[in-house]
Amino acid sequence: MIPRVSIGVEFIADEKEILKTTPKEVGASLTFLGIARASKEDGDIIELFYEAHEIMSLKIFEDIRLKALKDFSLIDAYIYHKIGSVKVGEASFFVLVMGSHRDEVYKGSRFIVDEVKSQAPIWKKEIFKDGSSKWVMGA
């Protein structure tokens, strides 16, 4: 069985693997990937480093997942977040939602992403080309 929530140095599963077991009731799925980026306003970032309170994060992920299933009539949802080093261009955050219709998966996905970003005890350090770094305050 593929875990619905995970936090670790690698994603536990990917979209293709999960969708192989899609229930027949699913009419829409949506995948969100948070990708490490370099932008002019942030400086010359080459890497992000994530730390988390893993046990608490998993509990929060599951609470958010269950609320999204109920509130948006989703059929299923998966939430994964990486910890450790994530290079620019690599994904750090994965959310996949499944429902009967597109409207519920769009709304449910947005809810999950926003709630994880505002609630989960996950911290991010930006590492710059010149070797300096800084921790970023979360939401």
N, C-alpha and C positions, 0 to 999 in steps of 0.2 A: 504494500500500500504506500502511496506517495504522501508524504507529510503535507498538511495544509499550511503550516507555518514553519518557518525555519530562519535561523540566524547562524552564520558561519562564514568561513573563508571562501566557500564555493556555494553556488545555488544547488539545492538538493535535486532538482529536476528542471526540465525546460518545457516550453509551451508544447512542442511536438509530443513529448512523452506524456504529458498530462492529458492532452486532447485525444490520445489513443483510447482513453477510458471514459470519454464524454458520454453522459447519459443521453438517451434518445430525445428527452424533453428540451435539450439545449438548442436554441435557435440563434443564439448570438454569444460570442465570446470577445473579450477585449483584453489585450495585454498592455501593461504600462511598464516601461523600463526607465529607471532613473540612471542617467549616464554621466560619469565624471566629465566635466568640461573645463576648458580654459577660456576665459573671456577677458577682454581688455579691462573691464572694471574690476576684476578680481586679481589682476596681475598675471605673471607668468607661472600659473599652476601646472605642475607636471604629474601630480599624484595627490590622491586623498587617502587619509588613513582614518578608519572608523574603529571606535571602541564602543562597547555597549554593556549594559547590565543585562546579560543574556536571559536569565530566568525571568526577570521582570518584563523584558521586551517580548518574549514569547507569550507571556500571559496577556499582555496588552494587545499583541497581534491577534490572538485568538478571540479576545473580547470584541475587538473591532470587527473581525471577520463574522462572528455570530450576529452582531448588530446589523451589519450590512446585509447578511443573508435574510434576516427578518424584515428590516425596514425597506429594502429594495426588491424583495421577492426574488433574490438570486437563487440559482440552483447550487452553485458552489463558488468558492473563492480560495485563492492561494496567495500567501504573502511571504516573500523571502527578502532578506537583507544581508548583504555581505559585511563582514568586519575585516580588519586588517587593511592591507594595501590595495588600492584600486587606481590604476593608471588612467590618465585622461583618455577618453574614448571607450573605456570599459563600463559595463553596467554594474551598479551597486545595489539597485533596488528593483524588485520584480513583483508585479501584482497581476494576477490573471483572474478575471471574473467571468462567470457563465450564467446566462439566464435565458428565458424564453424569447425576449425581445431586446432590441438594441437600446431603447431608452433606459431600461433598468440597469443594463451593464455599464452604460456611460455614467449614470448617476452613482451607481455603486462603486465603480472604480475610483471616481473622483473623491467620494467620501472616504474610502480606505486610504488612499494616498494622503489626503489632508490630515486624517486622524493619526496615522502612523507618524507623519512629520511633526505633529503638534504634541503627541503623547509619549512616544517611545523614548526610553533613555538610551539614545544613541548619539555619540559625539563624533564630530568630524574635525580633523586637522588638515589644513591645506599645506602642501609642500611645494615650494617654489623652485624655479630653475636655478636660482643662485644658492640653493641649499637652506635658505631660511624657511620657517614654517610658522603657522598660527592656528590656534584652535578657534573654531567658529561657533558662536552662540546659536543654539537651536531656536525653534519657534517657541 
